[in-house]
Amino acid sequence: MPSTRTPLIAGNWKMNTTLAEARILAYNVVHMVGVPKGVDVAVCPPFVSLPIVAEALRGSPVALGAQNLYPAESGAYTGEVAPNMLQGLCRYVIVGHSERRAYFAEADEFVNAKVRTALEYDLTPIMCVGETLQQREAGETEDILRTQTSGGLADVDDVSSVVIAYEPVWAIGTGVAATPDDAREGIAVIRNTIAEADGQEAADSVRILYGGSMNPENVASLLEQPGIDGGLIGGASLNGEQFVALVRAAEERERE
Ligand code: PEP
């Protein structure tokens, strides 16, 4: 049975682009992407560029996402951004990215608080999970994916409102993407974990993206794998032509 999940191609600009660069990149994406057929598209610029990019995206089907949020409405959390500040501005928010886990010591419980907060404020969380190279070499990939998935989704009533990105840490920013088989297997572990906790129907409704050095050369082989519902893109999303090439590849897969 063909999947009813609409693929999502989401760009994570990370800590790149000045205001002026963000505006140009957003206008380029909007201009080149047009109206994607059967594919959702989003860009996640740095916080300070959200309003300027929102302006560039106005009237376009390209959605806006943030790269993080803090799970409280207000308070003494210097440097953080609250969900009510993003509500109405963004559709998506990335949580649990491996860079946040590694550099800011974000653990599953905190990621889970962010997932639940995002949902409360009508934001779709894109929750990232993935093993490090050391964990993969130690044969721990499945355990890590299961722990991060169930930890991040704890007490979430409607898992179908969450997007998950399987991002093997060793594939992020390295130019070495997971093989299509590894990506498919990792995603199958994540979907099985959800099925065990919430039932097969719920698991089948969750969009699970692949992320890690996805580019115009490898995108087709990754997206043709069953269960891969799009991509979370870092480096290639900073180049309008490359990013839009990934959207075109996702459209192509939908046509097949
Ligand atoms: C990411 O950081 O989410 C990512 C997938 O990066 P890259 O595409 O550069 O590997």
Residues whose N, C-alpha, C, O or C-beta is under 5 A from the ligand:
A	BS01	PEP	N12 A171 I172 G173 T174 G211 G212 S213 M214 L232 I233 G234 G235 A236
